[in-house]
Amino acid sequence: MAGAIVQWLRDNLGMIQQSSEVEDLARQVDSSEEVVLLPAFTGLGAPYWRSDISASITGMSRGTTKAHIARAALEAVAYQTYDVLIAMQKDSPHPLTELRVDGGAANNDLLMQFQADLLDVPVLRPRDTEITAKGAALLAGLKTGLYDEGTMQASWQVDRVFEPQMSSDIREQHFKWQRAIDRTLTSL
């Protein structure tokens, strides 16, 4: 549901006209303050798998603006990715050393930098951010012998690397997301 968060801001709340505008709106504030958007529009997915949880926005005050909500929405995408990758790391003998991204959200510099900061690993964005289908075709070609690994590696060219810049102390302060989830889970 990560991509649906920005769509919801656009289509349901009318906060932006185009999805690409969310970054400019979110940059109007330095942080989301205490605002946390839990985008459980169809339940809370991986790694929690709780269909009984519904979406919510917490931590708002009189000073909360749509810019804070937009920033919280982008942060929610990064937090969801963080949760899934941390769960995957528990089952993997290999540490996460980088994250390669694609899709529409990969074009959002604010989101990509926040993702790198949360994960404390570089986030690599390719020149072509719409490569999911291409990757599936290349994997099929690799399996059938049509392509080799060199062809696959040559097809992915980095556009930008987002290096982590956040200190561990500041990173810990950003886990208001986990506190919001914990409150939601214990209130049921």
N, C-alpha and C positions, 0 to 999 in steps of 0.2 A: 504493500500500500504506500510505499515511500513516494512514488510519483503522484499518487492521488492527493497528497497533502497540498501541494501547490495548486493543483486543479481545483480542490475544494475552496481554497482562498479566492481563486479567480471566479469560479462558477457559482458557488453557494453564498459566499460573503461579499463578492464584488469588490474586494480590496485591491485587485489589480485587473488590468484589461488583458494582458498577455502574461503567460507563465514566466517569460524572461524578465519581467519587471519586478519579480519578488526580490531579487538581489539588491536592486537599487533601494527598494523600500526598507529592506532589512538593514542596509548600511546607514540608514538615518539615525540609528542608535548604536551605541558601543557594545551593548549586550542586551539580552532578553530580560535582564534583571532577574526576577524570580519566576517569570512566566515559563510554564512548561506546557507544551501541547502534547497530549497523548493521543495520537491519531488512530485509535482503535475503532475505526469506522465499521469494520466487519469483525470485530474482536481483536484481541491482542495476539498477534502472530508469533513467529519464531523469535526467540527460542522459548517463549512462555506458553504458547498454544492454549490460550484462554478465550474461548468464544463468548464467554459471559461478561467480558469486560467491554465497556463502551468508551467512546472518545470523550476527552475532557480537556479543559484548559484550566490550569491552576496557577496560583501565585500572582494573580492580577491585583492591581491597586488602582486608586483613583488616577494615578499618573500613567497607567498603561495605555499605550497607543497601538494603532494597527502596525506600526513598525516593530514594536516589541513582539507582537503576535507573529508577524512574518519571520522575524529572526528565530523565534521559538519553533516555528514550523521547519525551517531549514536545519536547526539544531536537532529536531526530532528525527529527521532523515539520517543524520550522522550518528545519533544515539542508537537508532535501530540497527544500523550497519555495525556499529561497535558491538552491540549485544550478540549479533549473529556470529561475527568473527571471533569474539572471545569464546563463545560456545564451540565453534569449530576448532579453535586452538586447543581446547581440552582434549580433543580426540586426535590431534595431529602431533607427530613427533618432531615436526619442523616449525620453528618459530616464524611468525609473520614478520617479513622484512620489508615488504612494500605492498601497496594496494594499487592494482590497475583498475581503472574505472572506465565506464562508457555509458551511453544513454544521455538523454536530455539534461539530467541533473549534473552530469560531468562538466557542463559548460558554465556552471555557477562557481566562480572563483571563491566566493565567501564560503560556500559549503565545502568545497574541496580543501581549503585551508583549515577549516574547523575539523574536518575529518582527519586530516594529517595530524593536527594537534591532539585530538582525542586518542587516536591509535598510537601516537608517537612513532609513526613510520612514514616514509615518503608516500605520497599519493601521486601516481603517474597518470596523466591524461593523454590519450592518443590524439593525433591530428584528426582522425576520423572518429567521432564519438558515437556514431551509429554503426557499430561493428558486430553486434551480437549475432545477427543472421550470417554475416560474413564468417565469423568465427566458427559457427556450426557447420557451414559449408566446407571450410578448410579442414575441420576435424574429420568430416566424412571423407574428404579427399585424402587425408593422411591415412586413414584406416584402409582405404581401398588401394593405396599406393600411387594415387594420382599426384599427390604432393609429398614433399619431405619436410622435416622440421625446419630446415632453412627457409623454405617458402613461407611457412607460418610466421617465423620470427621476422622475416623481412616485411611482412604485411602489416606489422604493428610498429608504428613510428611515433615516438613520444613528441607531444606538443609542448607540455609543461610539466614540471615536477614541483609539487607542493611539499616543501620540507617542514617538519614539525618545528614550531617556534615557541610553543607554550611550555612554561616551566611545570614541573610536576606538582608544585603547590597550587598553581592556578588550575591545572588539569583536574585536581581533586575537587576543587570548588564547583566544577561544572557537572558533577554527578548528582545534581538536583533531580535529573531524569530518573535515576535509580530510586531516589527517595520517593518520588511521585508514584512510581510503579509499586514500590513496597507499600505505600499508604493505600493505594487502590486495591492491591491483593489482600491486605489485612482487613480492609473495611467490608469485604464480602462475607 
